[in-house]
Amino acid sequence: MVPVDAIDRSKDRLGDPRNREVVRPAGGDPQTGNLETPINASGFTEAFINNLPAYRRGLSPLRRGLEVGMAHGYWLIGPFAKLGPLRDTDVANLAGLLSTVGLVVISTIALSLYANSCPPDPTKTITTPNPPAALTTAEGWNEYASGFLIGGIGGAAFAYALLANIQLLQNLF
């Protein structure tokens, strides 16, 4: 028996694993464009996405914004300080801090503008079946933006303090 013939005959058996669809429309309607794949429908992906601050249960919008802002402020200072036009000067880290604060302020303004534009309700997807209800109102988004501003500036200040005292920290360890 030739393997190709066995595969060809398996098309008639519905229970054969080779006849299962790998990518299916989520919710049954292929017109929505929400596809269920082995990656986005896995338990690992759902647990990972639902543990991010944007989707974690029990957080207020302010706390969500604080967590997201701290991460952005902490990581954004590096590219500005090490890749910016003042990278080879004594004020590179300070320039990185000021650039990061400027970007966080611009992002906060953008979040506030989005909040006042009557944003639509969050979309339920395979990985996020229960999006946070607090981000359905302008007040929730403004609270999120406030937390983002405080967290972003705080994260950038913490990263700047680490960069400014790197010699001290290296001598400790």
Secondary structure, 3 states (H helix, E strand, C coil): CCHHHHHHHHCCCCCCHHHCCCCEEHHHCHHHCCEECCCCCCHHHHHHHHCCCCCCCCCCHHHHHHHHHHHHHHHHHHHHHHHCCCCCCCCHHHHHHHHHHHHHHHHHHHHHHHHCCCCCCCCCCCCCCCCCHHHHCHHHHHHHHHHHHHHHHHHHHHHHHHHHCHHHHHHHC
